[in-house]
Amino acid sequence: MRDRLLKGLIRLLGVLPFPWVGRLGDGIGWLLYRLNGREVHNARVNLALCFPDWRARERERLVRQNLIETGRSLAQMVRIWTGRPRDWGDVVDENGFLAFGSELIGRGRGLIFTMPHLGNWELMAYLATRIAPATALYRPPRLKVMDELMRRGRQRSGITPVPTDRQGLKALHATLKRGEIVGILPDQVPKSGGASGVVAPFFGHPALTMTLISRLVRRHGSAVLFCGAVYDRKLGRYRVYYFEGEPMIGDASPESAAAALNRGVERLAREFPTHYQWTYRRFQLPGDRRPSPYAKR
C-alpha cells in the first residue's frame, strides 16, 4: 500500500509543471511542520546545538521556514528525476561557476564536487556534466522504488551513479584518474568509524565525518569544490553558490582533514541556514553510550 501511494505521488510530480511542484513541496513542508513529527524534532535539536545564542522564537521561525524549503527541494528533485529533461530551466550562474569548475578540472587531477544537504543538490548534476563527465556516489535508500527512481533519474542527467561499496569506490578512483568529476554529499554520516569515518567538530559539536574525500584528495591531488543550488523566491529560480575547499582537507591526519571538510559544510549552512537540511541527525554518534541528543525527554 505504501509503495503504491509513493509511486502515485511520484507520477503526479512527474507531470506537473516545475513551479507547481515547488508550491506543492512548500505545502508538504508546511504540513510536516504542523504535524510536529520526527523531522521537526530533529531540526529543533540541531538548531539549538548549532545556534545556541539565537532566541528560541528565532530558531522556531527558522524550523518552519526550513521545513518548507526542504519540502520544495525534495519535491523538485523528484520532478527532475521523472519529468521531461531540462524543462525546469537553467540554474542561474551569474558568478562564473562553470568557468571556475572548468579551470579546476583543467589542472588534470580530477575534481570533487562536494555538495552538502543544502538546497537542490540534484540540479548540480546537470551543471557538473556541462564541465566534464561525472560519477556520483550514493547510498541506496531502504525503499526499492526510491532506489530505482534515484538511479534512473541521475543517469538522465548524464551522471554515472555508483553505490557505497567496494566497486563504487573503485569507480570513484578511476573517475579522478581520468581527470573527471566525482560528486559526493560530504555531510552523509558514514555507517561506522574506523577507516570510513572519524569524529570531528561541526558547529563546535562532535560529529561522525567521512574520510573518503580526504583519502581521494591525498591519492589524486584533486581540488575540492563546495557547491549548492539555493532557491531564490524573488527570482523564482535556483542560484548556484560555490567556493574551493581548504587544502587541509587533504591533510595526513584524518581528524584534521575531517575538521576542514566540516568547516566547508558549516560555511554554507551558516550562509544559507534556511536551506540546509536540519532534519538530518548529524550529531548521532554510533556506539556512543551517552544519551542521544535526539532522545525525547
Buried (B, 14 or more C-beta within 10 A) or exposed (E): EEEEEBEEBBEBBBEBEBBEBBEBBBBBBBEBBEEEEEBBBBBBBBBBBBBEEBEEEEBBEBBBBBBBBBBBBBBBBBBBBBBEEEEBEEBBBEEEBBEBBBBBBEEEBBBBBBBBBBBBBBBBBBBBBBBBBBBBBBBBEEEEBBBEBBBEBBEBBBBBBBBBEEEBBEBBBBBBEEBBBBBBBBBBBBEEBEEBBBBBBBBEBEBBBBBBBBBBBBEBEBBBBBBBBBBEEEEEBBBBBBBBBBEBBBBEEBBBBBBBBBBBBBBBBEBBBBBBBBBBBBBBBEEEEEEEBBEEE
